[in-house]
Amino acid sequence: QVQVVESGGGLVQAGGSLRLSCVASGSIFSINAMGWYRQAPGKQRELVAVITSTGSTNYADSVKGRFTISRDNPKNTAYLQMNSLKPEDTAVYYCKADGVRRTSWNPLMRDYWGQGTQVTVSS
């Protein structure tokens, strides 16, 4: 079994900061990429930021310069540092472990999602 658990969400005033954490646990040999997505009420889930196992990153235009994704590969953990938060950043933030291999001898990969953590930014 593989579990993905997010933490660090909460209520913050506009201009404030939050740091989200995502831990993937269980029988894991490797993870290709770890990403943060968000879904606001009435909207589709969207990519916020993603980081590969080699450290390459990609960000949504709306968060560039404000959010930073990082990763601790041995701990199968990803972080999302969110600064200069805006009310429009309010959403449930989900972590995705992308391309998870369970063992070294089985090339089969699959993706795993966490349950999400609420981020609310007040104006």
N, C-alpha and C positions, 0 to 999 in steps of 0.2 A: 504494500500500500504506500502511496505517496500523498502527503498532505501539504497544503500551502496555506499559511496563516499570516494574515496581515495584522498590523497593530500601529498605533500612533495617531489615529484620527482624533478629531475633537472639534470644539468650537473655538474660533479665533477671530479677532477683529481684523478688518481690512488693514493691510500693511504688515501683518504679523507673519509668523513662521510656524511651520510644523515639519516634523520629520517622520515619515512613514517607514516601517520595516516590514519585510516579507521573508519568511523562513519556509523553505521547502524541506520536509523531513520524510524519513522512511528509507526504503531501499532504493538508493540513487547512485548511479555510476557517474553520470554527467548530465549537465543541463546546457543546451545550446544558448539560450537567451532567457533573460528575465525581464518582464515588462510591467509597466503600470498603465492601467486603463481607468477611465472614469465614466460614470453614467449619471447624468443629472435627471431629475424628474421630467418625464415626457420627451426625453431625448435618447438617441442611440448611444450605445457604449462607444467610446473613442479612445484611441491610443494617446497616452500622455508622454511616455518615454520608454525606451527599451535599451538594454545593454547586452552585448554578446559576451561569450566566455572569454574573448580576447580583449574586451574593454571598449569595443566600438559602441557608440551611442547614437541615438536618434531621438529627436524631440518634436512634439507638436509645435507649430509656429506660435500658438497662443501662450506657451509656457517657456519658450526660449529666453534665456537670460535671467529667469526667475527660479526655475526648478533645476535640480541636479540629481541625476541617477548615479548610483554607485553600486558596487557588488563585491562581496567577499566569497570567492569561489569555494574555498575549503569548507565554509560554513553554509553553503547553498543559501545565501542571504543576499537580498537586495534592499537598497534604501532609496528613498525619494526625499531629498531636502527641498522643501517648498518655502520660498521667501517671497516677500511682497505680495502676499495673497490678496486676491480680489473676490468680491461676492460671486462673480461668475465662475470661480473655481469650486464653488459648492457642488458636491456630488458624492456618490459612493465610489471609492477608489478600490479597484481590484488589482490583484497581482496575478500574473500568469507565468508559469514556468513552462517554457517552450522547448520542445524537442528533448524530453527527458528520457534518458536511457537508464534502465533499471540494473543492467549487468554489462560487464565488458564483453561477454561472448554473444550477447543478443543485440543485434543492431536495431531492433524495433524501438521506435520512439513515439511518445505521445505527449499531449499537452495537459497541464493541470491548472485549474483556477482556484483561487481562494474565495472566501465568502464575502469579502469586501469590508471596508472600514469607512465610516461616514466622516466626511470633512465638511464643516459648515463655516462659512466666512461671513461675518456680519458687517454691515456697512456703518 
